[in-house]
C-alpha cells in the first residue's frame, strides 16, 4: 500500500522509534517481523519507515540513503509547540524559504526533519 519505503539504520532503534512516535508514526506489526527491523507508518504519508538495527557500523544521515524528510503541517507554530512539549529539540523553529515557513530538527541518527506550512 506504500509506494515508498524509507530505511533508517540506527545504532539505537529504541530512541529512533520513540522519536518517530512523537512525530505521529505508529509501529506496524503487519509490516514488521523480520530480524532487527521495525516498520512504522503514519496516516497521510505516502511512505512507511523501516527502522533497521545497525549493529555493525556507525549509522548516520546518509547510511540508509536518506538525508532528510519533510512533513506538511497545518499550523507550524502549534506543531512546533506540541513537539517541544514531547521533548523534541529544534535546530530552527521559524525559518522561511521561497515563501514557505518551516522548522527543522534532527532524528537520533542525524537525519534532518523539516516541518513546513505552505
N, C-alpha and C positions, 0 to 999 in steps of 0.2 A: 504493500500500500504506500510505501515511501519511495519517491523517485531518487532520493539521495541519502546515503549513509555517511556520516562523518565519524571516522575513527579517531579517538583521542587516547594516545598512550599515556599512562600515568604510573609513576612510582608509588603513588599513594591514592589508589582508586577510591577509598572511603571518603577522603576530603573532596575529590573531584565529583563524586556522586552527590555529596552534601551540597556543594556549590551549585550544581545544576538543578537540584531540587529547589533551592532558593529562587532560581530563575523560573520555576514553574514546571520543570520537567518531572516526569514520573518514571519509575522503573517499569519495564515491560517484560514480565516473565515469559510471555509467549514468544518474544524475540530472543531472550537471553537463554542461557543454558549451556553454551559452550564454555570450555575451561577458561577461566580468567577473563570473561567478557560479560559486562552488564550493559544491556541496551536500555535507552531512555527515550521517551517521546513526549511531545507537548502538543496539545490541540492548537491548530492554526499554523503549525510549522510544517513545511513540506519534506522534512528530513527527520531521521532518527539519529541518535548518538550511540556509538559503541565505545564504552569506557573499557579500555584494554589494560590489564595489569602488565606493566612493562617491568619485568624482573631483571633484565639483562643489561640495560644501559640507561643513561640519563634521558628521561623524557624531556621534551621541550616543544616550543611552539611549532617547529617545522618537522618534528619527528613523525607525525602522523599525516603530513601533507596539508595541514590546515594551520594557518597563522592567525585567523580571526573569523568571527561570525558577527552578524548584525541582526538585531531584533527590533521590529517596529513596535512602538508603544503609543497609546492614545494621548497620554499626558506625561511628558518626560519628567517634570518636577515631581509628580506623585510617584512615578515608577522609581526614581532615584531615592526618594524618602522611604518608600516601602523596603527597598533592598538594603539601604543603610540600616534600617530597623532590624533587619535579619542578620546584621553583622558584616555585610559586604563593604569593601573599601573601594572607592573610585579613584581613578587617575585624573579624570576630568568630569565635571558634573554639568556644565552649562556651556559647551563649546558650540560653534556654528561654522558650517562649511557649505558653500554654494546654496545658502538659504535654508539649510536643514539643521535643526537643533539636534545635538547628540551628547551623550555621556559615554565614558569608556571606563572599563575595569579589566582586570586580568583574572583568568581562572587559575587554579592552583598549579597548573602546568605552564603558565606564561602565555596562554592563548588570549589574544585581545578580543574582548567582547564589547560591542557598541550597541547602545540603545539609541534609537532615533525617533524623532517626532517630525512627520512631514509637514 
